[in-house]
Amino acid sequence: MLNPYNHDHLSGGSSSGSAAAVAARIVPASFGGDTVGSIRIPAALNGIVGYKPTTGRWPRGGVAPISHALDTTGLLARYVEDALLIDGIVTGGVADQLAARSDLRRTRLAYAPEHYLNLVDPEVERQFHETVVLLREAGAEVVEVDLGDDFTALADRTAWNLFLRDTYQAVSAFLRENNYPVSVDDVYHSLKPQLHDVWSAIVVPGSPGYLSDEDHATTLGADRPALQHRFAQVFERDGIDALIFPTTPAPAPRIADQWEFTVAGQKVEHLILAKNTVPASGAGLPGISLPAGLTKAGLPIGIELNMPRNHDQELLALALQVERVLAPMRLRPDWEVLGRESLHQQQNTNIA
């Protein structure tokens, strides 16, 4: 799926079709799946809202799995109000009871520059700091925190170990249980060369980098709890309501350069786009990406908020207030005729 803001650029992965359809005003909202960022990344690259619930909050039945430990069903939408409405429907809650926060006063936000801003595109960094200024002007307290020297290594080890160890078995079981006329080996041999190489090196059982049972148990029993504890320390000890950071370190790269491109003068590979979304995935935290503005070239930039596990209602209520502070996204002229109303507004209009 092409990026609606510029067809030469990526729309992300792997819920890119859902994101592009929402961004292009084809549909007002769409479901997606997020394992290490596959809702939040395309949301950021396409200038829309991307909501990853706490892992396990939404049902996953019928969704092709990648990692049972990380997979999270979620939503891509134009506005937070739509995410509030649909989250209430999916979970059986009452949407009107969720948005209890009236403003950003007495809100305490934190960002960790050593971990989320250490390699970012200059325009992304500029937009992030401008967003911090807007939030402070709206009454929020925004402070810096340090998550520890080993935080990035711990987060990467946790998420990627679970992702890569679970994939082969998860896909194999899904194909078998649903009587698909293909096997996991058929999928493996049909992958793009770059992904085929990864599977050959790490994903396929018996491959050189395949995670041992012992290391897998360590990831689940030690690394993941340690990562969750690290987040809990910030939220509880420091009294932080939410972490805030750029969803992706860079705007959407060109399709021609998708496997290797440059960020802040440094050559990087495609997985750099998941750098900031991986920690919340590894810990199972809820996260939401909000459109924060456009680059000079007209490409969207996203800002993400994370809260503690099972604080989804509070996260959505906070996101609604943050969204009201951010400047509205500039739409292409041919989209204007499709309107700016949220699903919730349309629903109220229809009832009236």
Residue pairs with C-beta under 8 A, 6 or more apart in sequence:
1 11
1 16
1 17
1 19
1 20
1 21
2 11
2 20
2 255
3 9
3 10
3 11
3 20
3 23
3 45
3 46
3 252
3 299
4 11
4 20
4 23
4 24
4 46
4 332
5 23
5 46
5 47
5 252
5 294
5 298
5 299
5 300
5 332
6 252
6 297
6 298
6 299
8 254
8 255
8 256
9 45
9 251
9 252
9 253
9 254
9 255
9 299
10 16
10 45
10 252
10 253
10 254
10 255
10 258
11 17
11 19
11 20
11 23
11 42
11 45
11 46
11 252
12 19
12 38
12 41
12 42
12 43
12 44
12 45
12 46
12 252
12 273
13 38
13 41
13 42
14 33
14 38
15 30
15 32
15 33
15 34
15 38
15 39
15 42
15 50
15 76
16 42
16 46
18 30
18 31
18 32
18 42
18 76
19 30
19 32
19 39
19 42
19 43
19 45
19 46
19 48
19 50
19 76
20 42
20 46
21 27
21 30
22 28
22 29
22 30
22 46
22 48
22 76
22 77
22 78
23 46
23 47
23 48
23 300
24 335
25 78
25 335
25 338
25 339
28 77
28 78
28 82
28 342
28 343
28 346
29 75
29 76
29 77
29 78
29 82
29 83
29 86
29 343
30 75
30 76
30 77
31 73
31 74
31 75
31 76
32 38
32 39
32 42
32 50
32 73
32 74
32 75
32 76
33 39
33 63
33 64
33 66
33 71
33 72
33 73
33 74
34 40
34 50
34 52
34 71
34 72
34 73
34 74
34 277
34 281
35 66
35 67
35 70
35 71
35 72
35 163
35 281
36 70
36 159
36 160
36 163
36 274
36 277
36 278
36 281
37 273
37 274
37 276
37 277
37 278
37 281
39 50
39 51
39 52
39 72
39 74
39 75
39 76
39 289
40 50
40 52
40 247
40 277
40 287
40 288
40 289
40 302
40 304
41 50
41 247
41 248
41 273
41 274
41 277
41 289
42 50
42 76
43 49
43 50
43 76
43 247
43 289
43 291
43 302
44 50
44 246
44 247
44 248
44 289
44 291
44 300
44 301
44 302
44 304
45 248
45 251
45 252
45 273
45 299
45 300
45 302
46 252
46 300
47 291
47 294
47 300
47 302
47 329
48 76
48 77
48 78
48 291
49 75
49 76
49 77
49 78
49 79
49 80
49 82
49 83
49 288
49 289
49 290
49 291
49 319
49 323
50 74
50 75
50 76
50 247
50 288
50 289
50 302
51 74
51 75
51 76
51 77
51 83
51 87
51 286
51 287
51 288
51 316
52 72
52 74
52 280
52 281
52 286
52 287
52 288
53 72
53 73
53 74
53 87
53 286
53 312
54 72
54 284
54 285
54 286
54 309
54 310
54 311
54 312
55 69
55 70
55 71
55 72
55 281
55 284
55 309
56 72
56 284
57 72
57 91
57 286
57 310
57 312
58 72
58 73
58 74
58 90
58 91
59 73
59 90
60 71
60 72
60 73
63 71
63 73
64 171
64 174
65 71
65 166
65 170
65 171
65 173
65 174
66 163
66 166
66 167
66 170
66 171
67 162
67 163
67 165
67 166
67 167
67 170
68 166
68 170
69 162
69 166
69 220
69 224
70 159
70 162
70 163
70 166
70 281
70 282
70 284
72 281
75 82
75 83
75 86
75 87
77 83
77 86
77 343
78 342
79 323
79 342
80 288
80 290
80 316
80 319
80 320
80 323
81 320
81 342
81 343
81 344
81 345
82 342
82 343
82 344
83 288
83 316
83 319
84 95
84 98
84 99
84 316
84 317
84 320
84 344
85 95
85 342
85 343
85 344
85 347
86 343
87 93
87 95
87 98
87 312
87 313
87 316
88 94
88 95
88 98
89 95
93 313
95 344
98 313
98 316
98 317
99 316
99 317
99 320
100 317
101 107
101 314
101 317
101 318
101 320
101 321
102 321
103 138
103 139
103 321
104 135
104 138
104 139
104 140
104 321
104 322
104 325
105 139
105 140
106 139
107 139
107 140
107 141
107 241
107 242
107 318
107 321
108 140
108 141
108 143
108 239
108 240
108 241
109 135
109 140
109 141
109 142
109 143
109 240
109 241
109 242
109 243
109 244
109 305
110 142
110 143
110 144
110 145
110 234
110 238
110 240
110 242
110 243
110 244
111 117
111 128
111 132
111 142
111 143
111 144
111 145
111 243
111 244
111 245
112 144
112 145
112 146
112 147
112 151
112 243
112 245
113 144
114 146
114 147
115 147
115 151
115 152
115 279
116 245
116 246
116 276
117 125
117 128
117 245
117 246
119 249
119 263
119 264
119 266
119 268
119 272
119 275
120 128
120 246
120 249
120 250
120 263
120 264
121 249
121 250
121 251
121 263
121 264
121 295
122 264
123 251
123 295
123 296
123 301
124 246
124 248
124 249
124 250
124 251
124 295
124 301
125 246
127 246
127 292
127 293
127 295
127 301
127 303
128 245
128 246
128 292
128 303
130 293
131 244
131 292
131 293
131 303
131 326
132 142
132 244
134 325
134 326
135 142
135 244
135 322
135 325
136 142
138 321
138 325
142 244
143 238
143 240
145 234
145 238
145 240
145 243
147 230
147 234
148 154
148 230
151 230
151 279
152 279
154 223
154 226
154 227
154 230
155 227
155 278
155 279
155 282
155 283
156 278
156 282
157 219
157 223
158 219
158 223
158 224
158 227
158 282
158 283
159 278
159 279
159 281
159 282
160 278
161 211
161 215
161 216
161 219
161 223
162 216
162 219
162 220
162 224
162 282
164 202
164 203
164 209
164 211
165 210
165 211
165 216
165 219
167 203
168 184
168 199
168 203
168 204
168 205
171 184
171 187
172 183
172 184
174 180
175 182
175 183
175 184
175 187
188 196
188 199
188 204
189 196
191 199
194 259
199 207
200 207
201 207
201 208
201 209
202 208
202 209
202 210
202 211
203 210
204 210
211 219
224 282
224 283
227 279
227 282
227 283
228 283
228 284
228 309
231 243
231 279
231 283
231 285
231 306
231 308
232 308
234 240
234 243
235 241
235 307
235 308
241 307
241 314
241 318
242 305
242 306
242 307
242 315
242 318
243 305
243 306
243 307
244 303
244 304
244 305
245 276
245 303
245 304
246 276
246 301
246 302
246 303
246 304
247 276
247 277
247 289
247 302
247 303
247 304
248 273
248 275
248 276
248 277
248 302
249 263
249 272
249 273
249 275
249 276
250 261
250 263
250 272
250 273
251 295
251 297
251 299
251 300
251 301
252 299
252 300
253 261
253 270
253 273
254 261
258 270
259 269
259 270
260 267
260 268
260 269
260 270
261 267
261 268
261 270
262 268
263 272
276 304
277 287
277 304
279 285
279 306
280 286
280 287
280 304
280 306
283 309
284 309
285 306
285 307
285 308
285 309
286 306
286 307
286 309
286 310
286 311
286 312
286 315
287 304
287 305
287 306
287 315
288 304
288 305
288 315
288 316
288 319
289 302
289 303
289 304
290 302
290 303
290 304
290 305
290 319
290 322
290 323
290 326
291 300
291 301
291 302
291 326
291 329
292 301
292 302
292 303
292 326
293 300
293 301
293 326
293 327
293 329
294 300
294 301
294 329
294 330
295 301
300 329
303 322
303 326
305 315
305 318
305 319
305 322
306 315
307 314
307 315
307 318
331 340
341 349
